Amino acid sequence: MNKTTARITYSFFFLLFFVLTPVFVFYAKGYRYNIDTRSIEKNGAFYVKSYPRGAEIFVDNLLMDRKTPTQLINIKPGIHALKVQKDQYVSWRKELEIRPGETTFAEDIVLFLEQREKVSLGDGSDNFLLNKAKDKYAHIDENKKLLVTDIEQIKNFDIHTFDQDYELLDWSPDNQKLLLKNTNNYFIFDINQKKTTEIELDLADKIIWDNQQSHLLWYLKDSKLFRYDIGQMFNPQTQELEINKNINDFALESSSLVIQYSVGKKYYVEQLKKDDLRQIKKIDDLNLGSLEVLLADDNYFIFSLGSELYIKNNYKDLINIPITIAEIHDKRLLISNGHEIILYNYENDWQELIDRSSNIVSELIWHPNGSYFITEIENQTRITEIDGRDRRNSILLLDGPLKKTYLFNQKGDKLFVFSTEENFHLNIQ
């Protein structure tokens, strides 16, 4: 090779180095030429997390070499079909967008079992009572037998057989006692001692256990509100609260007492401090209806009256929404107005239509993880994800005509179902 050829060759490779080096650097950093947009774009990534872990991931029907949880890098911008699957579980599918230089998250994926074992816990009943923590429920069968189902221990306990018919009214907050009623009287049943004690108290318009103190009962009679201290069973004390209002209904939530009262033909709801009856919030010009309190603290006051949901905080005007069902989880509400299911964030004040049905939504409850929910529509029970990107993954769990009560254990892998005829749970994860 003469000097001229060598010089030309050297120059060519030198130039090639400077031309290709940036290309390789940009390639290593995830930049690609997008034929569709005719431009250079930086690739994106998927972050995929599932419960249970160790699920296979497919992107555009191609099996990835990593399992959940993981990050998949160098994904071309655009819409991609993402599938997560694991043996014995129903696959999860969704089409998601990858944007240049960004990570798309799919981290609230729950895989539900294909074969969901039904485990019987005995007969059902129409005399049923859920405790305040929603981790136990009591029921009395046709033979007057009291049973308690513990959903964390996944066990049914045969507690006691009564000698007469009782109606279950309320649990004590420590789960040690039950408030009962027969035709004319109230009774306290001690679960540990298997002892029933009559309360010297006339029948009230409403009576409930205090939500924090096991020695206190609250009751409403003749539009007046009373506290009944059973701490000394042989010398119980009754105290009329000095509210001086014509009370129609009341509820207890956290450290708040909520009352609904009337002045003439006008109706009001008021949130009070439970200990000193100091007013926190007052809502006026309302309709009369059954009171249910979802949240009552120093910042937010959320309650329903009949078919209206009311939301009030310290900085915004009162919001009211027509409802048939409302369930709260963190800062979000699941709401049904009969045919629609709406997700509403009451802190940031935004809402999203989840579903619209020609049939009535008869049940609506959150899964404990806040990413899924149960619906009962036309006797079909489904579990559906909240994530509204692309289609929502939904699975049919039950198909039956009986009116059912649904409860999850804390982990969310078991769904407890109670009806007049049966008591059972499903292993769903």
C-alpha positions as CSV (number, residue, x, y, z in Angstrom):
1,M,0.0,0.0,0.0
2,N,1.5,3.3,-1.1
3,K,1.4,6.4,1.1
4,T,-1.5,7.9,-0.8
5,T,-3.7,4.9,-0.4
6,A,-2.8,4.6,3.2
7,R,-3.6,8.2,3.8
8,I,-7.0,7.8,2.1
9,T,-7.8,4.6,4.0
10,Y,-6.8,6.2,7.3
11,S,-8.9,9.3,6.6
12,F,-11.9,7.1,5.6
13,F,-11.8,5.1,8.9
14,F,-11.2,8.3,10.9
15,L,-14.2,9.9,9.3
16,L,-16.2,6.7,9.8
17,F,-15.3,6.7,13.5
18,F,-16.6,10.2,14.0
19,V,-19.8,9.5,12.0
20,L,-20.7,6.2,13.7
21,T,-19.6,7.0,17.3
22,P,-22.5,9.4,17.9
23,V,-24.9,6.9,16.3
24,F,-23.8,4.1,18.6
25,V,-23.9,6.5,21.6
26,F,-27.4,7.6,20.8
27,Y,-28.4,3.9,20.1
28,A,-27.0,2.9,23.5
29,K,-29.1,5.7,25.1
30,G,-32.2,4.3,23.6
31,Y,-32.7,6.6,20.6
32,R,-34.2,5.1,17.4
33,Y,-35.4,6.2,14.1
34,N,-39.2,6.0,14.0
35,I,-40.3,5.1,10.5
36,D,-44.0,6.0,11.3
37,T,-43.1,9.6,12.4
38,R,-39.9,9.9,10.3
39,S,-38.0,11.2,13.2
40,I,-35.4,10.2,15.8
41,E,-37.1,9.4,19.1
42,K,-35.8,8.1,22.4
43,N,-37.3,4.7,23.4
44,G,-39.4,4.3,26.5
45,A,-40.0,1.6,29.1
46,F,-42.6,-0.5,30.8
47,Y,-42.5,-1.1,34.6
48,V,-44.7,-4.1,35.3
49,K,-45.6,-5.3,38.8
50,S,-48.1,-8.0,39.6
51,Y,-49.5,-9.9,42.5
52,P,-48.5,-12.7,42.7
53,R,-44.9,-12.1,41.6
54,G,-43.1,-14.1,38.9
55,A,-45.6,-13.7,36.1
56,E,-44.6,-13.9,32.5
57,I,-44.8,-10.7,30.4
58,F,-45.6,-10.4,26.7
59,V,-45.2,-7.3,24.7
60,D,-46.9,-7.4,21.3
61,N,-47.2,-11.2,21.7
62,L,-43.4,-11.6,22.3
63,L,-42.4,-13.3,25.5
64,M,-39.9,-11.1,27.5
65,D,-36.9,-12.7,29.2
66,R,-37.8,-11.1,32.6
67,K,-40.7,-11.8,35.0
68,T,-42.7,-9.4,37.3
69,P,-41.8,-7.2,38.9
70,T,-39.4,-5.7,36.4
71,Q,-38.6,-2.8,34.1
72,L,-38.5,-3.4,30.3
73,I,-36.4,-0.9,28.6
74,N,-35.9,0.2,24.9
75,I,-39.5,-0.1,24.0
76,K,-40.4,1.7,20.8
77,P,-42.8,4.6,21.3
78,G,-46.4,3.9,20.4
79,I,-49.3,1.6,21.5
80,H,-48.3,-1.8,22.6
81,A,-50.2,-4.9,23.7
82,L,-49.1,-5.9,27.2
83,K,-50.1,-9.2,28.6
84,V,-49.2,-10.6,32.1
85,Q,-49.8,-14.3,32.7
86,K,-49.1,-17.0,35.2
87,D,-50.1,-20.7,35.4
88,Q,-53.5,-21.2,37.1
89,Y,-54.4,-17.5,36.9
90,V,-56.5,-15.5,34.6
91,S,-54.3,-13.5,32.2
92,W,-54.3,-9.7,32.4
93,R,-54.3,-7.7,29.1
94,K,-54.2,-4.1,28.2
95,E,-53.0,-1.9,25.3
96,L,-50.8,0.9,26.7
97,E,-48.9,3.8,25.2
98,I,-45.1,4.2,25.5
99,R,-44.0,7.8,25.1
100,P,-40.5,8.8,24.1
101,G,-38.1,8.8,27.0
102,E,-40.8,7.9,29.5
103,T,-41.7,4.9,31.6
104,T,-45.3,3.5,31.5
105,F,-46.3,1.9,34.7
106,A,-48.5,-1.1,35.1
107,E,-48.0,-1.9,38.8
108,D,-51.5,-2.5,40.2
109,I,-52.0,-5.8,38.4
110,V,-53.8,-8.5,40.4
111,L,-54.0,-12.0,38.9
112,F,-57.0,-13.9,40.0
113,L,-57.2,-17.7,40.1
114,E,-58.9,-19.5,37.2
115,Q,-60.4,-22.1,39.6
116,R,-61.8,-20.2,42.6
117,E,-62.4,-22.8,45.4
118,K,-65.6,-22.3,47.3
119,V,-65.2,-23.1,51.0
120,S,-68.5,-23.6,53.0
121,L,-68.8,-22.0,56.4
122,G,-72.3,-23.3,57.1
123,D,-75.8,-22.1,56.6
124,G,-76.8,-18.4,56.2
125,S,-79.4,-16.4,58.0
126,D,-81.5,-13.3,57.8
127,N,-80.3,-12.2,61.3
128,F,-76.8,-11.0,60.4
129,L,-74.5,-8.3,61.9
130,L,-71.1,-7.0,60.8
131,N,-68.7,-5.6,63.4
132,K,-67.2,-2.1,63.3
133,A,-63.8,-3.3,62.1
134,K,-65.4,-5.4,59.3
135,D,-63.3,-8.4,60.2
136,K,-66.1,-10.4,62.0
137,Y,-69.8,-11.0,61.5
138,A,-72.3,-12.6,63.8
139,H,-75.4,-14.5,62.7
140,I,-78.2,-16.4,64.5
141,D,-79.7,-19.4,62.7
142,E,-83.2,-20.8,62.7
143,N,-82.3,-22.9,65.8
144,K,-81.4,-19.8,67.8
145,K,-77.7,-20.7,67.6
146,L,-75.3,-17.7,67.6
147,L,-72.3,-18.1,65.3
148,V,-69.4,-15.7,64.7
149,T,-67.3,-15.8,61.5
150,D,-63.8,-14.5,61.8
151,I,-62.6,-13.6,58.3
152,E,-58.9,-13.2,59.3
153,Q,-58.8,-16.6,61.0
154,I,-61.1,-18.0,58.2
155,K,-63.2,-19.8,60.8
156,N,-66.7,-20.1,62.0
157,F,-67.2,-20.2,65.8
158,D,-70.3,-21.8,67.4
159,I,-70.8,-19.4,70.3
160,H,-74.1,-20.1,72.1
161,T,-77.7,-21.3,71.7
162,F,-80.3,-18.9,73.0
163,D,-83.6,-19.9,74.7
164,Q,-85.6,-17.2,72.8
165,D,-85.5,-15.2,69.6
166,Y,-83.2,-12.1,69.6
167,E,-82.4,-9.5,66.9
168,L,-78.8,-8.6,66.5
169,L,-78.4,-4.8,66.8
170,D,-74.7,-3.9,67.3
171,W,-71.2,-5.0,68.3
172,S,-69.2,-3.4,71.0
173,P,-66.0,-1.8,69.7
174,D,-63.8,-4.3,71.4
175,N,-65.8,-7.2,69.8
176,Q,-66.5,-8.8,73.2
177,K,-70.2,-8.0,73.5
178,L,-73.3,-7.9,71.3
179,L,-76.4,-5.7,71.7
180,L,-79.6,-7.7,71.3
181,K,-83.3,-7.0,71.2
182,N,-86.4,-9.1,71.7
183,T,-90.0,-7.9,71.4
184,N,-89.9,-5.5,74.4
185,N,-86.4,-5.3,75.8
186,Y,-82.6,-4.8,75.1
187,F,-79.9,-7.2,76.2
188,I,-76.1,-7.3,76.4
189,F,-74.6,-10.7,75.5
190,D,-71.0,-11.3,76.6
191,I,-69.3,-13.5,74.1
192,N,-66.6,-14.8,76.4
193,Q,-68.8,-15.5,79.5
194,K,-71.8,-16.7,77.4
195,K,-74.0,-14.5,79.6
196,T,-77.1,-12.5,78.6
197,T,-78.0,-9.4,80.7
198,E,-81.1,-7.3,80.3
199,I,-80.8,-3.6,80.1
200,E,-83.3,-1.5,82.1
201,L,-84.2,0.7,79.1
202,D,-87.4,1.4,77.3
203,L,-87.4,0.8,73.5
204,A,-85.8,3.6,71.7
205,D,-86.1,5.0,68.1
206,K,-82.5,4.1,67.5
207,I,-79.8,2.6,69.7
208,I,-76.1,1.9,68.9
209,W,-72.9,1.1,70.7
210,D,-70.2,3.8,71.0
211,N,-67.6,3.4,68.3
212,Q,-64.7,3.8,70.7
213,Q,-65.8,3.0,74.3
214,S,-67.3,-0.4,75.1
215,H,-69.1,0.9,78.2
216,L,-71.3,3.4,76.4
217,L,-74.5,3.1,74.4
218,W,-76.1,6.0,72.5
219,Y,-79.9,6.1,71.9
220,L,-82.5,8.4,70.4
221,K,-86.0,8.7,72.0
222,D,-88.7,11.3,71.4
223,S,-86.2,13.5,69.4
224,K,-83.7,13.6,72.3
225,L,-80.3,12.0,72.4
226,F,-79.0,10.0,75.4
227,R,-75.9,8.2,76.5
228,Y,-76.2,5.1,78.6
229,D,-73.2,4.0,80.6
230,I,-73.2,0.2,81.3
231,G,-69.8,0.3,83.0
232,Q,-71.5,-0.4,86.3
233,M,-74.1,-3.0,85.3
234,F,-75.8,-2.8,88.7
235,N,-76.0,0.9,88.6
236,P,-76.2,2.1,85.0
237,Q,-76.3,5.8,84.3
238,T,-78.4,7.6,81.7
239,Q,-77.4,11.1,80.5
240,E,-79.4,13.3,78.2
241,L,-77.2,15.4,76.0
242,E,-77.8,19.1,76.1
243,I,-78.3,19.6,72.4
244,N,-81.8,21.2,72.5
245,K,-82.7,20.3,69.0
246,N,-85.5,18.2,67.5
247,I,-83.2,15.2,66.5
248,N,-84.4,12.8,63.7
249,D,-81.3,10.7,63.4
250,F,-77.7,10.4,64.5
251,A,-74.4,8.6,63.8
252,L,-70.9,8.3,65.3
253,E,-67.8,8.5,63.2
254,S,-64.3,8.6,64.7
255,S,-64.4,11.4,67.4
256,S,-67.5,13.0,65.9
257,L,-71.2,12.9,66.7
258,V,-73.3,13.7,63.6
259,I,-77.0,14.7,64.1
260,Q,-79.8,15.3,61.7
261,Y,-82.4,17.6,63.1
262,S,-85.3,19.9,62.1
263,V,-86.4,23.4,62.8
264,G,-89.9,23.9,61.6
265,K,-90.0,22.5,58.0
266,K,-86.2,22.9,57.5
267,Y,-83.7,20.1,58.0
268,Y,-80.0,20.3,59.0
269,V,-77.0,18.0,59.6
270,E,-74.4,19.0,62.1
271,Q,-71.0,17.5,62.9
272,L,-70.1,17.9,66.6
273,K,-67.1,16.9,68.7
274,K,-68.3,13.8,70.6
275,D,-66.7,14.7,73.9
276,D,-67.8,18.3,74.4
277,L,-70.5,18.7,71.7
278,R,-68.6,21.6,70.1
279,Q,-69.8,22.3,66.5
280,I,-67.4,21.5,63.7
281,K,-69.6,21.9,60.6
282,K,-73.3,22.6,59.9
283,I,-75.1,21.9,56.7
284,D,-78.5,23.5,56.2
285,D,-81.4,23.3,53.7
286,L,-81.4,19.5,53.4
287,N,-84.0,16.9,52.8
288,L,-85.1,14.3,55.4
289,G,-83.6,10.9,54.9
290,S,-81.8,8.0,56.5
291,L,-78.3,9.3,57.7
292,E,-75.1,7.4,56.9
293,V,-71.7,8.9,57.6
294,L,-68.7,7.9,55.5
295,L,-66.1,10.4,56.9
296,A,-66.2,13.0,59.5
297,D,-63.0,14.7,60.6
298,D,-61.6,18.3,60.9
299,N,-61.1,18.6,57.2
300,Y,-63.8,16.6,55.4
301,F,-67.5,15.8,56.2
302,I,-69.0,13.2,53.8
303,F,-72.5,11.7,54.5
304,S,-75.6,10.6,52.7
305,L,-79.2,11.4,53.3
306,G,-81.4,8.9,51.5
307,S,-80.5,9.2,47.8
308,E,-78.2,12.2,48.1
309,L,-74.4,12.2,48.9
310,Y,-73.0,15.4,50.5
311,I,-69.3,16.4,50.5
312,K,-68.1,19.3,52.5
313,N,-64.6,20.5,53.4
314,N,-63.3,23.8,54.9
315,Y,-62.4,25.4,51.6
316,K,-65.1,24.5,49.1
317,D,-68.8,24.8,48.7
318,L,-71.0,21.9,49.5
319,I,-71.2,19.2,46.8
320,N,-74.2,16.9,46.5
321,I,-74.4,13.9,44.2
322,P,-77.5,11.6,43.5
323,I,-76.6,8.1,44.7
324,T,-77.9,4.7,45.5
325,I,-74.6,3.3,46.8
326,A,-71.4,5.1,48.0
327,E,-68.2,3.4,49.2
328,I,-65.0,5.2,50.4
329,H,-61.3,4.2,50.1
330,D,-58.5,6.7,50.9
331,K,-59.4,9.9,49.1
332,R,-61.7,8.2,46.6
333,L,-65.4,7.3,46.4
334,L,-67.1,4.7,44.4
335,I,-70.6,5.9,43.6
336,S,-73.5,4.4,41.9
337,N,-76.7,6.3,41.0
338,G,-78.5,3.1,40.0
339,H,-77.2,2.5,36.5
340,E,-73.8,4.2,36.5
341,I,-70.6,3.6,38.5
342,I,-68.5,6.7,39.1
343,L,-65.0,7.1,40.6
344,Y,-64.8,10.4,42.5
345,N,-61.7,11.9,44.1
346,Y,-63.0,14.2,46.7
347,E,-59.6,15.7,47.6
348,N,-58.7,16.8,44.1
349,D,-62.4,17.1,43.0
350,W,-62.3,15.0,39.8
351,Q,-64.5,12.2,38.6
352,E,-64.4,9.4,36.1
353,L,-67.2,7.3,34.7
354,I,-66.3,3.7,35.3
355,D,-69.3,1.9,33.8
356,R,-72.9,2.4,32.6
357,S,-75.4,-0.4,32.7
358,S,-79.0,-0.8,31.6
359,N,-79.5,-2.9,34.8
360,I,-79.4,-1.8,38.4
361,V,-76.2,-1.9,40.3
362,S,-77.2,-3.6,43.5
363,E,-73.8,-3.9,45.2
364,L,-70.5,-2.0,45.1
365,I,-67.5,-2.5,47.4
366,W,-63.8,-1.8,47.2
367,H,-61.1,-4.5,47.2
368,P,-58.6,-3.7,50.0
369,N,-55.8,-2.7,47.6
370,G,-58.0,0.1,46.2
371,S,-57.3,-1.0,42.6
372,Y,-60.2,-3.3,42.1
373,F,-63.9,-3.4,43.2
374,I,-66.8,-5.8,43.4
375,T,-70.1,-5.2,41.6
376,E,-73.4,-7.1,41.6
377,I,-75.5,-6.4,38.6
378,E,-78.5,-8.5,37.5
379,N,-77.4,-11.2,40.0
380,Q,-73.9,-11.4,38.5
381,T,-70.9,-10.7,40.8
382,R,-67.8,-9.4,39.1
383,I,-64.4,-8.1,40.2
384,T,-63.1,-5.2,38.0
385,E,-60.0,-3.1,38.0
386,I,-60.1,0.7,38.5
387,D,-57.4,1.4,35.8
388,G,-59.3,2.8,32.9
389,R,-56.5,2.9,30.4
390,D,-57.8,0.8,27.5
391,R,-60.3,-1.8,28.6
392,R,-60.8,-2.7,32.3
393,N,-60.0,-6.3,33.1
394,S,-63.1,-7.9,34.7
395,I,-63.8,-11.4,36.0
396,L,-67.2,-13.1,36.7
397,L,-67.0,-14.5,40.3
398,L,-70.6,-15.6,41.0
399,D,-73.9,-15.9,39.2
400,G,-76.9,-16.3,41.5
401,P,-80.2,-14.6,42.4
402,L,-79.7,-14.4,46.2
403,K,-79.1,-11.0,47.8
404,K,-75.6,-11.3,49.3
405,T,-73.2,-9.4,51.6
406,Y,-69.6,-9.3,50.5
407,L,-66.5,-8.9,52.6
408,F,-62.8,-9.2,51.9
409,N,-60.1,-10.3,54.3
410,Q,-57.4,-7.8,54.9
411,K,-55.0,-9.4,52.4
412,G,-57.8,-9.4,49.8
413,D,-57.1,-13.0,48.6
414,K,-60.4,-14.3,50.0
415,L,-63.9,-13.0,49.4
416,F,-66.5,-13.9,52.1
417,V,-70.1,-14.2,51.0
418,F,-73.1,-14.3,53.3
419,S,-76.8,-14.8,52.3
420,T,-79.9,-16.0,53.9
421,E,-79.1,-19.6,52.7
422,E,-75.3,-20.0,52.9
423,N,-72.1,-18.7,54.4
424,F,-68.9,-19.3,52.4
425,H,-65.7,-17.8,51.1
426,L,-64.0,-17.9,47.7
427,N,-60.2,-18.3,47.3
428,I,-59.7,-15.7,44.5
429,Q,-55.9,-15.2,44.6
